[in-house]
Amino acid sequence: MAQALFYRGFGRLLFFSFPVLLFFSSCRSASNFTSPLPGEYSVRISGFPASGYKNVKRVRQYEFAHRDVPAAFDGCRLAFVSDLHYRSLLKEKGLKDITRLLNDLQVDALLIGGDLHEGCEYVPAVIAALGAVKTPLGTYAVLGNNDYEACYDDILKEMERQGIRLLEHKADTLKRNGERIVIAGVRNPFNLERNGQSPTLSLSPDDFVILLTHTPDYAEDVPITNADLVLAGHTHGGQVTLFGLYAPVVPSRYGQRFLKGIRTNSEKQPVIITNGIGTSSKNLRLFAPSEVVVLTLRKL
């Protein structure tokens, strides 16, 4: 009886709290992340609701200023998407809207964090949707655990067809007005026996280097020397959380530490973790809104 009353009361609390929390979560807001390394980088965070785009609740914006950003890349805008898990919560209409949203944002490059599909039959459609995003500096991707577990060869074929550069322990160069930044990608970050040496180790410390990895744990598990910023997904922001404050289940060895947003590893290197878009297993998100990340680079 007492247990039934508890769940009934909790359900009522959720019912009456949801509209208020939804209102505040949809409002524009801005905040600053205090860098533990003053003079090296600074971050300003803002966002807005993705109204009119099915299956994406918000666009999360990070203005990232770093001393290594070349002057030619000041104002360069990069979109980052991860964990589409098509078709789970994300269906055909939502997939089309992701392409539309990313094109409407008019970013300079698109970065992809993996876990693209929930079945091999969905691989061509999801990769074609991402390949339809027009960017002057190209589209770059790493893969997630779902992608390595099934359909890997299909993914390689479709990415090659769509002109998406897959960075499996490789680095590529983005060039603009005679200057450059580097995008490096991690191959299967869960297999540290094979991939336990970061692809950033051979890069120049003078370059501005963004490291793509499906799981944020990689930034803590191995030295990522020369990486100036890490972009990751995998956690889904907890997917189901208690008012966005606590997630009972986080697919990370480090628990709440790498749940979402901007965090740092033990070497004080910044890690941005997106909530992603789709879901795995249960098609439910609760106070972990699906999102697209837009990163604006600034010269510090």
Disulfide bonds with the S-S distance in Angstrom:
Cys120-Cys151 1.99
